[in-house]
């Protein structure tokens, strides 16, 4: 049995709770500011940015990418704002392993990459942020190779 009166035990628990809450809040703010991150990790990030050709080389290691009409890209050709552009990609290619969506003029060309299992239907949907009018390219990886399709998207700020 405790020798501390109940009213003091409640005060100690409340004080401990407040101390821990303030400490957790402080750590969260420091982490959100990026002060707890490794400088080596942050230093490696800019290498991933760049033009479309650099991204294709990094992702697909100089593999031959063949244009295909078996990839269907459903995306608006002219949009008023590039902040939220819906895209749906389907493919009738067999044994699709992954689908990558790239935006040519974005600071980071790779917008999304979906890894699929053999039992999954080759259908993906996403919302893209497109910096400026550019080409949206889709690369589909199958067990037979890499296939692509592309659509030109125009960002027109005055469009309603």
N, C-alpha and C positions, 0 to 999 in steps of 0.2 A: 504494500500500500504506500502511496506517495505521501511524503511529509510536507510537500508544498501545498498551501491552500489553493483551492480551485480557482479563485479569482486571479491569482498570480500566474497560474499555469496557462490560463487563457491569454494573459498579456504576453507571456513569453512566446506562445505559439503565434500570436498576431505579429509580434515584432520580427520573429523569424520569417514569417510569410512576407512581410513588407521588405525585409532585407533581400530575400531571395528574388522577389519580384523586381526590385530596383536593379539588382545585379543582372538578371536575365534581360531586362529592358536595355541596359547599357551594352551588354554583349551583342544583342540583336542590332542595335544602332551601329556599332562598330563593324559588325559583319556586313550589314547592308551598305555601309560606306566603302567596303572593299579593303579595309585596313587589315583584315585577318588573312587575306588571300596571299598566295605565293607569287612572288614577282616572276618566277620562272614560268608559271602557268600563264600569267597575263602576257608575258613577253612572246609566247608562242602563238597567241590568238591572231595577230595581224597577218601572219603567214597564210592563214586560211582565206583572207580576203583577196579580191583581185578580179580580174576579168574572167569571162566565161571559159576561155581556152585553158587558163591555168587550173581552174576548178575541174574541168573535164580531165585534164592530165592527172591531177591528184586522185580523183575518184576512180577513173577507169584505166589508168596506167597504160596509155597509148593503145588500148584495144580498138579494133575497128568498130565504128558505130555506123550501122546501116539505116538509112531512112526507110520508114515503113508506113504503109497505109492501113495497117492493122491496129494502129493506136489512135484513139479518138479523144480529142481534147475539147471539152466544152467550157468555153470562157468567152466573156464579152469582148468583142474586138475594140470597142471604144467605150471607155469608162470616164466618169467625171472626176473621180478621185481614186488614186492608187492605194489608198490606205487600207482598203478591205475588198479585195477582188476574189470572188468565189471561182474555183476551178474544180472540174470533175474529169478524171482520166479513166478511161476504160481501154481494155485491149483484148483482142481475140487471139493473140499469140499463145502458144502452148507453153506450159511449165514456166510461168512467170515467177521469178525469184525476188525481184525488187523493182520499184518504180521511183525514179528521182525527178524532181521538178526544179528547174533552174531558170533564173531570170537574168538575162544578159547584162543589163546595166545597173543592177543592184550592187551595193558595196560588197555584199556577200552573195555570190551567185546562187549557191545551193539554198533553195527556199524550203524544200522538204524531201525526205527520202523515206520510203516505206519498204520494209522487208516483209515479204509475203511467204506463206507456206504453200506447198503444192496443192493443198485442199482449199485454199482461199480463191475467191473469184478475183480477177484482175480489175478491180474497181477501187479507186481512192478519190477522196474529196478533201479539199482544204481551202483556206482563205489566205491569199497572198497579199503582201505589201510590196507594191511595185513603185520604185523611186521615180522613174520617168518612162516615157514611151520606149518600149524595147520588145525583144523577142522572148517569149516563154518557151523553153525547150523541155521536152519530156524524154527521159531515157529509160527504156524498159530492158531489164536484164533477164534473159532466159537461159536455160541450160545450153542453148545453141549459139548464144552470143548477145550482142547489145544492139538495140533498135531505138530509133528516135523519131520524133515528130515535133513540129514547132508551129507556133502561132504568133503573129505580130500584134501587139497590144498598143493602142494609142491612148495616152492619158490626156484628156481634154478638160482642164479645170472649169471652163464655162459651160460644159455639157450638163444638161438636166435630165 
